[in-house]
Amino acid sequence: MCTGKCSKCIGVVLFPLAVCAIISNLLLYFPNGNVIAPDKITDLVWFFHGILGAGILVILPAFMMLGAGGAGCCANRCGVSNSLRMLLSVLLAVLGAAGGVYCVVISSLGLISGPLCDTAMQKSLYWLSWTGEF
């Protein structure tokens, strides 16, 4: 398989994944489809990890990969001038990887701290106590 075809395949796959990440992050602002006060939403949602990290920063390399996978553009030989082709491709790939790492780190911190919920006894408790009981 030519690197252009592989690049085009990866670029096409990255677009729906980035859109899913953006939609998933937007859904965090509306738990159960309800609009709630901003102070009731966990703080880590406001870092926009799905919108910025796994969304926009991954769409940029996806555009570059689609351009590299165009007709007659094997091995990223089309688009920008000769001296900047591979540099731009590498920089956008690093930017996309950094966005993915940012999303994973913020999501992991959110999972460690746990989701907020309301109980009859106390507000904003975590669903799993430190003893492992519900």
C-alpha positions in Angstrom: 0.0 0.0 0.0 1.3 3.4 -0.9 1.9 5.9 2.0 -0.6 8.2 0.3 -3.4 5.6 0.5 -2.5 4.8 4.1 -2.4 8.5 4.9 -5.8 9.1 3.3 -7.3 6.1 5.2 -6.0 7.5 8.6 -7.3 11.0 7.7 -10.8 9.7 6.9 -10.9 7.7 10.2 -9.7 10.6 12.3 -12.6 12.9 11.3 -15.5 10.8 12.9 -13.4 10.1 15.9 -12.8 13.9 16.4 -16.5 14.6 16.0 -17.4 11.9 18.5 -14.9 13.5 21.0 -16.4 16.9 20.5 -20.0 15.7 20.9 -19.1 13.6 24.0 -17.5 16.7 25.6 -20.5 18.8 24.8 -22.8 16.2 26.4 -20.9 16.6 29.7 -22.4 20.1 30.0 -25.9 18.7 29.8 -26.2 15.6 32.2 -29.3 13.6 31.5 -30.3 16.2 28.9 -30.8 18.9 31.5 -29.4 22.4 31.7 -27.8 22.8 35.1 -25.9 25.6 36.9 -22.2 25.9 35.9 -21.2 25.3 39.5 -22.8 21.9 39.5 -20.6 20.7 36.6 -17.3 19.2 37.6 -14.3 21.5 37.2 -12.5 19.2 34.7 -15.2 19.6 32.1 -14.2 23.2 31.7 -10.8 22.3 30.4 -12.5 21.4 27.0 -10.5 18.2 26.7 -12.8 16.7 24.1 -13.4 19.9 22.1 -9.8 21.2 22.0 -7.6 18.2 22.7 -9.3 15.3 20.9 -11.3 17.5 18.5 -9.7 20.5 17.0 -6.1 19.4 17.6 -6.8 16.1 15.8 -8.8 17.6 12.9 -5.7 19.6 11.8 -3.5 16.6 11.2 -6.5 14.8 9.6 -6.7 17.6 7.0 -3.0 17.2 6.3 -3.2 13.5 5.9 -6.2 13.8 3.5 -4.1 16.3 1.5 -1.2 13.9 1.5 -3.4 11.1 0.3 -4.7 12.9 -2.7 -4.2 11.7 -6.3 -0.6 11.7 -7.2 0.5 12.8 -3.7 2.3 9.8 -2.4 4.5 10.3 0.6 3.1 13.8 1.3 4.5 15.4 -1.9 1.7 17.9 -2.5 0.5 21.0 -0.8 3.1 23.2 0.7 6.6 24.1 -0.8 9.3 21.4 -0.9 11.2 22.7 2.1 8.2 22.8 4.4 6.2 19.7 3.4 7.6 17.2 5.8 8.1 19.7 8.6 4.5 20.7 8.5 3.4 17.1 8.4 5.5 16.3 11.4 4.4 19.4 13.4 0.8 18.7 12.8 1.2 15.0 13.8 2.9 16.1 17.0 0.1 18.6 17.6 -2.5 15.9 17.1 -0.6 13.6 19.5 -0.3 16.3 22.1 -4.1 16.9 21.8 -4.7 13.2 22.3 -2.5 13.1 25.3 -4.1 16.2 26.8 -7.5 14.6 26.4 -6.4 11.3 28.0 -4.8 13.1 31.0 -7.8 15.3 31.7 -10.2 12.4 31.3 -8.1 10.2 33.6 -8.1 12.9 36.2 -11.9 13.1 35.9 -12.2 9.4 36.4 -9.9 9.4 39.4 -11.9 12.2 41.1 -15.2 10.6 40.1 -18.5 12.1 38.8 -20.6 14.3 40.9 -24.0 13.2 42.0 -26.7 14.1 44.5 -27.9 11.8 47.3 -30.6 12.3 49.8 -28.0 12.8 52.6 -25.5 15.0 51.0 -24.9 16.8 47.7 -21.9 16.3 45.4 -20.8 12.9 46.7 -19.0 10.5 44.5 -20.7 7.4 43.3 -18.0 5.1 44.7 -16.7 5.5 48.2 -13.1 4.8 49.2 -14.2 1.5 50.7 -15.4 0.3 47.3 -19.1 0.3 48.3 -21.9 2.0 46.4 
